[in-house]
Amino acid sequence: MSGRGRSKRKSFCDRLSYPLYFMDFETFQPAVPLYDQSRPYQQIPFQYSMHLQKEPDGEVVHAEFLADWKKDPRAGFIESLIADAGEQGDILVYNQSFEIRILNELATDFPKYKDSIERIINRIVDLMQPFQQKHYYTPDMRGSYSIKKVLPALVPELKYDELEISEGGAASRGFEELMALEEGTVKENLRQNLLEYCKLDTWAMVKILEKIKE
C-alpha cells in the first residue's frame, strides 16, 4: 500500500473525535403499512447495535436495541438511540447514506425528535471512506469495499457465515417472524440471533478501524 494511502488513512484517523460510537441499523419493509405515518415498503428501523470507545485504545462497551414487536418500533428506537448516542463524539457507520436516510425519515415522521436526530446526523462519519477512496486496499477485498468483503480481508477471525442470521435480508425476515411467533424458546432463540448479527456489524467496525490505524 502506498505512502499516500498511509498518509490519507492517518489523516482520517486523526480527524476522529472521541468518544467514538460505532453504529448499525436493521430495517424491514412491510408491503402493507402496519403503522400510522408509514408507507408501503418503507424501511422501518427495528434494531440497532452500538459500540462505544471513550478514548483511543480504550475499553469498548456495547449497547443495543431490539424493538417490541407488538407496536410501532420507531418511537422506542429513536428514544433509545438518542440516549445511547450521547451528545459528543463521532458516530461511525459503514455506508452512511443508509443510516442518514433512515434518520431523516424518522425526523420527518416524528418531528418532536427532529432536533435530536439532526444532531446525531451531524456527527456521522463514514468508515467506508478509506476503502471507497482506495486509501486502504488488499487483493483479498476482491475489488469491493463492502463490509462483507473488507472484514474477511482485514479481520479473518470474524465470520458472518458462522451466525444463524448472516445478512440484512435474513434479519428483516427474522423480525417479521418474531411478530408472528408465540412466546417461547423458538422466539427467544430468534431474538438472540438477531442481536448477535447486528452486534457483529458494529464489532466488525471496531476491528476494521484498528486495522486502519496500524
C-alpha positions as CSV (number, residue, x, y, z in Angstrom):
1,M,0.0,0.0,0.0
2,S,1.3,3.4,-1.0
3,G,2.8,6.1,1.2
4,R,0.0,8.4,0.0
5,G,-2.6,5.8,1.2
6,R,-0.9,5.7,4.6
7,S,-1.0,9.4,4.9
8,K,-4.7,9.5,4.0
9,R,-5.5,6.8,6.5
10,K,-3.6,8.7,9.2
11,S,-5.5,11.9,8.3
12,F,-8.8,10.1,8.5
13,C,-8.0,8.7,12.0
14,D,-6.5,11.9,13.3
15,R,-9.8,13.7,12.5
16,L,-11.9,11.4,14.6
17,S,-13.4,12.9,17.7
18,Y,-13.7,10.8,20.8
19,P,-15.8,9.3,22.3
20,L,-16.4,7.1,19.2
21,Y,-19.7,5.4,18.6
22,F,-19.9,2.5,16.1
23,M,-23.5,2.3,14.9
24,D,-25.5,0.0,12.7
25,F,-29.3,-0.3,11.9
26,E,-31.6,-3.1,10.8
27,T,-34.9,-2.4,9.0
28,F,-37.8,-4.3,7.5
29,Q,-40.1,-3.3,4.7
30,P,-43.8,-4.4,5.1
31,A,-45.7,-4.3,1.8
32,V,-48.8,-3.2,3.6
33,P,-48.3,-0.3,6.1
34,L,-48.5,-1.6,9.6
35,Y,-48.2,1.7,11.5
36,D,-49.5,5.3,11.3
37,Q,-47.3,7.6,9.3
38,S,-45.8,4.8,7.3
39,R,-45.9,3.9,3.6
40,P,-45.9,0.7,1.6
41,Y,-42.4,-0.8,1.5
42,Q,-41.0,1.9,3.8
43,Q,-37.9,0.8,5.6
44,I,-38.9,0.7,9.3
45,P,-35.9,0.5,11.7
46,F,-36.4,-2.1,14.4
47,Q,-32.9,-2.7,15.8
48,Y,-29.5,-1.1,16.3
49,S,-26.2,-2.1,17.7
50,M,-23.7,0.5,19.1
51,H,-20.2,0.0,20.4
52,L,-18.7,2.9,22.4
53,Q,-15.0,3.7,22.9
54,K,-14.3,6.7,25.1
55,E,-10.7,7.2,24.2
56,P,-8.1,5.9,21.7
57,D,-7.2,2.2,22.6
58,G,-9.7,2.4,25.5
59,E,-12.2,-0.2,26.6
60,V,-15.1,-0.8,24.2
61,V,-18.6,-1.2,25.6
62,H,-21.8,-2.3,23.9
63,A,-25.4,-1.1,23.8
64,E,-28.2,-2.5,21.7
65,F,-31.9,-2.2,20.9
66,L,-34.4,-4.6,19.5
67,A,-37.9,-3.4,19.3
68,D,-41.0,-4.7,21.0
69,W,-42.7,-6.4,18.0
70,K,-46.2,-5.7,19.5
71,K,-46.2,-2.0,18.5
72,D,-44.6,0.5,16.1
73,P,-40.9,0.1,16.7
74,R,-39.8,3.6,15.7
75,A,-40.5,5.7,18.7
76,G,-38.7,3.3,21.0
77,F,-35.9,3.0,18.5
78,I,-35.4,6.8,18.4
79,E,-35.6,7.3,22.2
80,S,-33.2,4.6,22.9
81,L,-30.8,5.7,20.2
82,I,-30.8,9.3,21.4
83,A,-30.0,8.1,24.9
84,D,-27.2,5.8,23.8
85,A,-25.6,8.2,21.3
86,G,-24.8,10.9,23.9
87,E,-24.1,14.4,22.8
88,Q,-20.4,14.4,21.8
89,G,-18.0,12.4,19.7
90,D,-18.2,11.0,16.2
91,I,-20.6,8.3,15.2
92,L,-19.0,5.8,12.8
93,V,-21.2,3.9,10.3
94,Y,-20.4,1.8,7.3
95,N,-22.0,3.4,4.2
96,Q,-23.6,6.5,5.8
97,S,-26.2,7.0,3.1
98,F,-28.4,4.3,4.6
99,E,-28.3,5.4,8.2
100,I,-28.7,9.1,7.3
101,R,-31.7,8.3,5.1
102,I,-33.4,6.3,7.8
103,L,-32.7,9.1,10.4
104,N,-34.1,11.8,8.1
105,E,-37.3,9.8,7.6
106,L,-37.6,9.4,11.3
107,A,-37.2,13.1,11.8
108,T,-40.0,13.7,9.2
109,D,-42.4,11.2,10.7
110,F,-41.7,12.1,14.3
111,P,-40.9,15.8,14.3
112,K,-40.7,16.1,18.1
113,Y,-37.4,14.3,17.8
114,K,-36.2,16.2,14.8
115,D,-33.5,18.4,16.6
116,S,-32.0,15.4,18.5
117,I,-31.9,13.3,15.3
118,E,-30.3,16.1,13.3
119,R,-27.6,16.4,16.0
120,I,-26.9,12.7,15.5
121,I,-26.7,13.0,11.8
122,N,-24.2,15.9,12.1
123,R,-21.8,13.6,14.0
124,I,-21.8,10.7,11.5
125,V,-18.6,9.7,9.8
126,D,-18.4,7.0,7.1
127,L,-15.9,4.3,7.9
128,M,-16.3,3.1,4.3
129,Q,-14.5,6.2,3.1
130,P,-10.8,4.9,3.3
131,F,-11.8,1.8,1.3
132,Q,-14.1,3.5,-1.2
133,Q,-11.3,6.0,-2.0
134,K,-8.7,3.2,-2.2
135,H,-6.7,4.6,0.7
136,Y,-6.6,1.0,2.0
137,Y,-6.8,-1.9,-0.4
138,T,-5.7,-5.5,-0.4
139,P,-6.3,-8.1,-3.2
140,D,-8.3,-10.1,-0.6
141,M,-11.0,-7.5,-0.9
142,R,-11.6,-8.6,-4.5
143,G,-12.3,-5.2,-5.8
144,S,-15.1,-4.4,-3.4
145,Y,-15.4,-2.1,-0.4
146,S,-18.5,-3.8,1.0
147,I,-18.0,-4.6,4.7
148,K,-18.7,-8.3,3.8
149,K,-15.5,-8.2,1.7
150,V,-13.4,-5.8,3.8
151,L,-14.0,-7.7,7.1
152,P,-12.6,-11.1,6.0
153,A,-9.7,-9.4,4.2
154,L,-8.7,-7.5,7.3
155,V,-10.1,-9.5,10.3
156,P,-10.5,-13.1,9.0
157,E,-11.2,-14.4,12.5
158,L,-14.6,-12.6,12.5
159,K,-17.0,-14.6,10.3
160,Y,-20.6,-13.9,9.4
161,D,-21.2,-17.4,8.0
162,E,-20.9,-18.8,11.5
163,L,-24.1,-17.0,12.6
164,E,-27.6,-18.2,12.2
165,I,-28.5,-14.8,10.7
166,S,-25.7,-13.6,8.5
167,E,-27.1,-10.8,6.3
168,G,-29.6,-7.9,6.4
169,G,-32.3,-9.6,4.4
170,A,-32.4,-12.5,6.8
171,A,-32.5,-10.1,9.7
172,S,-35.6,-8.3,8.2
173,R,-37.4,-11.7,7.7
174,G,-36.4,-12.7,11.2
175,F,-38.1,-9.6,12.7
176,E,-41.3,-10.3,10.7
177,E,-41.2,-13.9,12.1
178,L,-40.8,-12.6,15.6
179,M,-44.1,-10.7,15.2
180,A,-45.9,-13.9,14.3
181,L,-44.3,-16.3,16.8
182,E,-45.8,-17.2,20.2
183,E,-43.6,-16.6,23.2
184,G,-41.2,-19.5,23.9
185,T,-37.8,-20.9,23.2
186,V,-38.0,-20.6,19.4
187,K,-38.9,-16.9,19.6
188,E,-36.1,-16.2,22.2
189,N,-33.6,-18.0,20.1
190,L,-34.5,-15.9,17.1
191,R,-34.3,-12.8,19.1
192,Q,-30.8,-13.7,20.3
193,N,-29.8,-14.5,16.7
194,L,-30.9,-11.0,15.6
195,L,-28.9,-9.4,18.4
196,E,-25.8,-11.4,17.6
197,Y,-25.9,-10.4,13.9
198,C,-26.3,-6.7,14.5
199,K,-23.6,-6.8,17.2
200,L,-21.1,-8.3,14.8
201,D,-21.7,-5.5,12.4
202,T,-20.5,-2.9,14.8
203,W,-17.8,-5.0,16.4
204,A,-16.5,-5.5,12.9
205,M,-16.2,-1.7,12.5
206,V,-14.3,-1.5,15.8
207,K,-11.8,-4.1,14.5
208,I,-11.6,-2.5,11.0
209,L,-10.7,0.8,12.5
210,E,-7.9,-0.9,14.5
211,K,-6.5,-2.2,11.2
212,I,-6.7,1.2,9.5
213,K,-4.7,2.7,12.4
214,E,-2.0,0.1,12.2
